[in-house]
Amino acid sequence: EKNVDPAFMAGTWRFLYTSSSKMRFHKSLSGLGLSFPSGKFGGLIQKLVYTKFIQDCIYYEQIDVNPSIASFKVTMNGSWDLRPSESLFTGETCISFKTTPDRVMYLTTSTKADYWDSLTSMEMLDVTYLDNDLRILRGNTVT
């Protein structure tokens, strides 16, 4: 049986690549890249906090807008968990990384994240590879 220590997932991770059609459509994880004229994805950092009592997930996203003085940051928070799952691609048992979004905050706005369609692309991901420097997660579309 595969197992991942949650403490090993904790830390700050920089987003390097996605093949997610949902993120490409929304031009960002938050969806705000699509909501602003000339808006586009400018980068994403994920911070995972793990203690005996807390498993917090915080995303820091940059939305670039023209002119650049109008660019802004988006913070999305919630919780995370690791759970056994079945890979949609191989049928084998795997570990899934599950996030539960709570709030999306940008500019002067703070709103509940439960119905933000764009965030669903990161809610359930299979842990494909993990070491100290690299984490590869694959979308799990079973949910």
C-alpha positions, 0 to 999 in steps of 0.5 A: 500500500502506498503512503505519503507522510503529510509532513513531507508534502508541507512547505512552499511549492512554486507552480511550474506547469499545467495541462488543465483545460480549466485553468487555461480557459479561466487564464488562472486558478482563481478565474480572475485572469479571465475576468479582467480585460488583458488579464493573464496568469502571472504565477502561483505559489502554494503553501501547505502548513501541516501540524498535528492539528492543522492542515492549511493550504494557501495559494498566492496567485499573480494576475498580470494586467495591462498596464502593469500598475493594475496587476494584483495578487489573489490569495486563496485559502482552505484546508488539505488532506491526503487520502487513498484513492484509485487512479483513473488512469491505471486503476491502481491504488494511489494517494490523492491530494484533496483541497477544500477551498474556503476564501478567495481574497483580491483587491478589496474583496473577500468571498467564500470559495465554495462555488468558484468553478475554476478552483475545482481543477485543484481540488483532487489530484493524484500524487504521481511523484514527490521528493524534496524539490519536485512534486508532480500531481495529476488531475483526478476526475473521478470526483 
